[in-house]
Amino acid sequence: MKPTVAPFPAARLRRTRTTHALRNLVRENTLTVDDLIWPVFVRDGTDVMEPVASMPGVMRQSLDNVVKSAKEAQDLGIPAICLFPYTDPALKTEDCAEAWNPDNLTNQAIRAIKDAAPDIAVMTDVALDPYNINGHDGFVVEGEIVNDRSVEALVKMTLAQARSGADIIGPSDMMDGRIGAMRRALEEKGFSNVSILSYSAKYASGYYGPFRDAVGASGALKGDKKTYQMDPGNSDEALRLVERDLQEGADMVMVKPGIAYLDVCHRVKTTFGAPTFAYQVSGEYAMIMAAAQNGWIDKEQVMMESLLAFKRAGCDGILTYFAPRVAKLLNR
Ligand code: PBG
């Protein structure tokens, strides 16, 4: 549809910008608390709030504190919280067995949150990197990140999370065939209501740096993730990945990182019309916070503007470390 504009001065497009009321009236896209998924970092111990140096304002939280945060998020109306474990380096192995340990940090956190804050959806991360001595999302065999064996492990990990009460499974590993394998296993084991939000178009990005610090994977990672994560030059491929994941049974799809890939968000939403999410990743958060700390930008304004951009691009929601701050602002 092509917008029609009368000739000047019949049309003065500034008219609807004249007042706050008029601007509110004609705004095409809005950000609401319902659009937010809050990623949090869980670590062991009690009463720990350990700042992540490269992500000012973000903490690695012990279980008791994560439960408090989940309750707070629920009270703020945030629909979902997403758990990422900071795993004790001693538990990282080549066989990644900790990934499907029913009592690993993530699974303990899922149970504790479902118990204390039953109305917030709990999303998980499915990938081997927090448990892998090589820091990769799949098994490494003779230098190669192998696909099919990794998928088998990811299915075990998925089932352990579903048994703990996860509402949304978030495969971030980028192996081929994982969505179908996970969906089949979930149906077979009676978890037909557990959703999958697939990290379908996840790029091999420099924006993940601070996250790898947060989960303690930076030191561990050998090499890069370019043989499984996407090449930043591609966007047709993102559509093929999304289509494939939807056909394998993904309920929702994700583009990641966010701001640098808004074109991909838009293409995905307009092509498939499926629930589409973007991940405003750690590096995006760090850049906004660093500039704000220097007094170079207004933190609140840029935070809100950056998130509204995802709505304009067509996203249904955003994973963002700003979630509680945004919710507080929007609830005011
Ligand atoms: C790992 C994973 C990553 C992120 C989410 N899950 C990092 C990576 O792929 O190396 C990044 C999130 C962020 O940067 O905020 N499976």
Residues whose N, C-alpha, C, O or C-beta is under 5 A from the ligand:
A	BS01	PBG	A127 D129 D137 S172 Y207 Y208 F211 V281 S282 G283
